Amino acid sequence: AMVVPTADLIGPAWAVAKALDHSIYDCLYLACAEHTNQPLVTADRRFLDKARAKGRDASIRLLAS
């Protein structure tokens, strides 16, 4: 398992949260996914749509229902 200090993610997550007008909570997960080059799996279609609109969706996978 990989441990990523939150301190390394706060800056990038805050920038994403402002760009997407979305909660820092979700954006911390996206920042971590981008930082580690791993996918973020979410069922939050609204979050994915916001990320797509800003070109930040490369790391996000939508959880199929």
Residue frames as qw, qx, qy, qz and C-alpha x, y, z in Angstrom:
[[0.000, 0.889, 0.459, 0.000, 0.00, 0.00, 0.00],
 [0.406, 0.366, -0.004, 0.837, 1.14, 3.50, -0.75],
 [0.265, -0.758, -0.426, 0.416, 0.92, 6.32, 1.78],
 [0.317, 0.521, 0.183, 0.771, 0.71, 9.85, 0.41],
 [0.222, -0.358, -0.461, 0.781, 0.98, 12.67, 2.96],
 [0.145, 0.832, 0.534, -0.032, -2.01, 15.00, 2.82],
 [0.201, -0.780, 0.099, 0.584, 0.41, 17.93, 2.95],
 [0.291, -0.175, 0.665, 0.665, 1.61, 16.93, -0.55],
 [0.131, 0.453, 0.805, 0.360, -1.97, 17.05, -1.86],
 [0.021, -0.716, -0.471, 0.515, -3.51, 20.14, -0.26],
 [0.000, -0.525, 0.257, 0.812, -2.18, 22.63, -2.83],
 [0.090, 0.023, -0.791, -0.605, -3.15, 20.62, -5.91],
 [0.061, -0.494, -0.866, 0.051, -6.50, 19.61, -4.37],
 [0.009, 0.667, 0.324, -0.671, -7.36, 23.21, -3.52],
 [0.072, 0.367, -0.456, -0.808, -6.57, 24.30, -7.09],
 [0.117, -0.189, -0.897, -0.381, -8.81, 21.53, -8.47],
 [0.055, -0.582, -0.735, 0.344, -11.60, 22.37, -6.00],
 [0.073, 0.613, 0.058, -0.784, -11.55, 26.02, -7.08],
 [0.100, 0.235, -0.656, -0.710, -11.39, 25.14, -10.78],
 [0.208, -0.255, -0.901, -0.281, -14.28, 22.66, -10.54],
 [0.427, -0.340, 0.135, -0.827, -16.26, 24.56, -7.90],
 [0.830, -0.182, -0.504, -0.155, -16.39, 21.31, -5.96],
 [0.691, -0.707, 0.106, -0.101, -15.64, 20.15, -2.42],
 [0.060, 0.731, -0.674, 0.090, -12.04, 19.84, -1.31],
 [0.713, -0.216, 0.630, -0.218, -12.92, 16.40, 0.08],
 [0.869, 0.403, 0.287, -0.012, -13.52, 14.86, -3.36],
 [0.464, 0.844, -0.250, 0.095, -10.70, 16.85, -4.90],
 [0.370, -0.655, 0.655, -0.071, -8.20, 15.42, -2.40],
 [0.811, 0.047, 0.584, 0.008, -8.98, 11.99, -3.81],
 [0.688, 0.713, 0.104, 0.083, -8.53, 13.26, -7.37],
 [0.065, 0.888, -0.446, 0.090, -5.25, 14.96, -6.46],
 [0.596, -0.422, 0.682, -0.035, -4.05, 11.70, -4.89],
 [0.837, 0.344, 0.424, 0.035, -5.04, 9.71, -7.98],
 [0.511, 0.845, -0.103, 0.118, -3.19, 12.14, -10.23],
 [0.212, -0.812, 0.535, -0.099, -0.17, 12.23, -7.89],
 [0.594, -0.292, 0.749, -0.015, 0.14, 8.45, -7.81],
 [0.333, 0.322, -0.662, -0.590, -0.90, 7.90, -11.44],
 [0.076, 0.184, 0.972, -0.123, -3.74, 5.66, -10.29],
 [0.228, -0.443, -0.561, -0.661, -7.44, 5.77, -11.21],
 [0.251, 0.029, 0.529, -0.810, -10.07, 7.30, -8.97],
 [0.195, -0.332, -0.867, -0.317, -13.25, 5.22, -9.01],
 [0.186, 0.144, 0.398, -0.887, -16.41, 7.13, -8.17],
 [0.134, 0.528, 0.832, 0.106, -20.16, 6.81, -8.46],
 [0.003, 0.725, 0.250, -0.642, -20.45, 10.61, -8.44],
 [0.525, 0.539, 0.505, 0.423, -21.51, 11.44, -12.01],
 [0.018, 0.990, 0.137, 0.036, -21.73, 15.16, -11.20],
 [0.472, -0.721, 0.374, 0.343, -18.08, 15.20, -10.06],
 [0.628, 0.052, 0.611, 0.479, -17.01, 13.33, -13.20],
 [0.361, 0.783, 0.427, 0.271, -18.94, 15.76, -15.41],
 [0.158, -0.977, 0.076, 0.121, -17.30, 18.76, -13.73],
 [0.565, -0.492, 0.518, 0.413, -13.86, 17.18, -14.12],
 [0.597, 0.361, 0.590, 0.406, -14.53, 16.40, -17.79],
 [0.202, 0.939, 0.260, 0.096, -15.60, 19.99, -18.45],
 [0.179, -0.930, 0.308, 0.096, -12.21, 21.16, -17.16],
 [0.678, 0.546, -0.490, 0.047, -10.13, 18.37, -18.74],
 [0.192, -0.544, 0.718, -0.389, -9.31, 16.73, -15.39],
 [0.882, -0.063, 0.171, -0.435, -11.02, 13.39, -15.98],
 [0.577, 0.473, -0.662, -0.063, -8.09, 11.27, -17.20],
 [0.103, 0.255, -0.872, 0.405, -7.71, 9.64, -13.75],
 [0.512, 0.020, 0.484, -0.709, -11.43, 9.15, -13.04],
 [0.224, -0.083, -0.912, -0.334, -13.46, 6.01, -13.71],
 [0.585, -0.210, 0.060, -0.781, -17.20, 5.93, -13.18],
 [0.252, -0.055, 0.932, -0.255, -18.41, 3.03, -11.06],
 [0.388, -0.117, -0.670, -0.622, -20.97, 1.15, -13.14],
 [0.551, -0.149, 0.443, -0.691, -24.29, 0.45, -11.51]]
